[in-house]
Amino acid sequence: MTHIAVIGAGITGVTTAYALRKRGFEVTVIDRLRYPAMDTSFANGGQLSACNAEVWNNISTIMKGMRWMLRKDAPLLFNPSPSWHKYSWMAEFVGQIPNYEKNTIETARMAIAAREHLFQWAKDENIDFDLVERGILHVYQSKEGFESGLKVSKLLAQAGLERDTVSPEEIPNIEPTLKGNYYGGFFTPSDSTGDIHKYTRGLAKACEKHGVNFIFDAEIHHITQQHGKQIIHYQSTQDPQEQGSLTTDKLVVCAGVGSRHIAKLLGDRMNVYPVKG
């Protein structure tokens, strides 16, 4: 049986481990923290929202980013100091602008499929994660923003997502606590919210039940390769003198912000599959 190691026990790592195990692979998850989901937020909206699948690769995003650089309260800040990684990434970002529509449609299709899996797994494993199935509402205060949303709705429809246009009068019926003047909005009834932290912890327990191994408190310090296999060398975060290694056929990196550190350890290694969470 092929053995696959997953680095990272957040939402991406745990869902990856669960999916791989269901496909019959031997799976080990390794994480530097003591429990799964310790870096997974439990205080945000927790949206299961295919309606937010629009990609950012468009001219308007770049223009907003440039304006935000002059604001202290900007929702997204960009430091223009030079680095090869930063500016090469920006070049790739700009290079995908012509594919904005195609990428948005494909991303929405993946989001719909992912949402179905997450719902089904929660049902199969009896995971309580404070699911609220009330849909998700987007509201706009200007005609310009609303018309931009209309274009996005057309792309989401091509992906198979139902998103209804709502009038200013209908908005309070969907969300009575909203006050103010709105030009209009869009409502996606199939989307929902939940506690992603609870979901990850619950699915991690299900993974263990199905035979996934977890190694916690393990800081990876280097990765070697021998006879086509990856050898992960780690030490305990509780006792640096305690060290260990894990030999695996393939490796999936789901380490969030720590993925860059793992990428440096790996270089151009074969049989490595980075996953962005």
C-alpha positions, 0 to 999 in steps of 0.5 A, a space after each residue: 500500500 502506498 504511504 503518503 505523509 501530509 504535513 499540516 493538521 489544519 483544515 486543508 491537511 485533515 481533509 486531504 488525509 481523510 480523502 486519501 484514506 478513503 481512497 485506500 492509502 496509508 496516511 500519516 499526518 505530521 504537525 508542529 503543534 500539539 493538536 489538530 486545528 490549533 492554527 485554524 480560526 474558530 472566530 471568523 465567519 466560517 463560510 462554506 461559500 461557493 458564491 465567493 469563488 470569484 478570482 482576484 486576477 483582474 485590473 480592478 484588484 490591482 487598482 484597488 491595491 494601489 489605492 490601498 497603499 495610501 491608506 492606513 486602514 487598508 483591508 490588504 497591505 502591500 509592501 513594495 520592497 523588492 524581492 524575487 519571490 514577491 515580484 515573480 508572484 505578481 508577474 504570475 498574478 498579472 499574467 492570469 488576468 486574461 483567464 479571469 472568467 475561465 478561472 472564476 468558473 472553474 474555481 466555482 465548480 471546485 468550490 461547489 464540489 468541495 462544499 458537497 464533500 464537506 457536507 457529506 463527510 460531516 453527515 457520515 462522521 456525525 460531526 457537529 460544527 454549528 452548521 447554519 444553512 441560511 444562505 449567504 447574502 451580498 449587499 451593494 450600496 452603489 450601482 457600480 458595485 451591483 453591476 459588477 456583482 451581476 457579471 460575477 453572478 453570470 460566471 457563477 451560473 455557468 459553474 452551476 451555482 444558483 445566486 438570486 438577485 434581490 431588491 433593496 426591499 427584499 434585503 431586510 426579509 433575508 437579514 432583518 438586522 441590516 440597516 441602511 440604504 442599499 442599491 441591491 444584492 445577491 443571495 446564495 441559498 445553498 451556501 452556509 456557515 459553520 465553525 471550521 475549528 470544530 469541523 477540523 477537530 471532528 474530522 481528525 477524530 474520524 481520520 484516526 478512527 479510519 486508521 490515519 496516524 498523527 504525529 504531533 509536536 514535531 518540528 521538521 528540520 530537514 527532508 532527505 530522499 533515498 531510493 525514491 522515498 522521502 525521509 522526514 526528519 523531525 524533533 519534538 517541540 517539547 524536548 529538542 533532544 527527542 528526534 525521529 524520522 518518517 519514511 514515505 512514498 509521497 508527500 503532500 504539504 498543507 502547512 499554511 504559512 509554514 509551506 515556504 519553510 518546507 519548500 526550502 527544505 525540499 528544493 526541486 524534489 520529486 513526488 512532492 505535491 504542495 497544496 494551498 489552503 
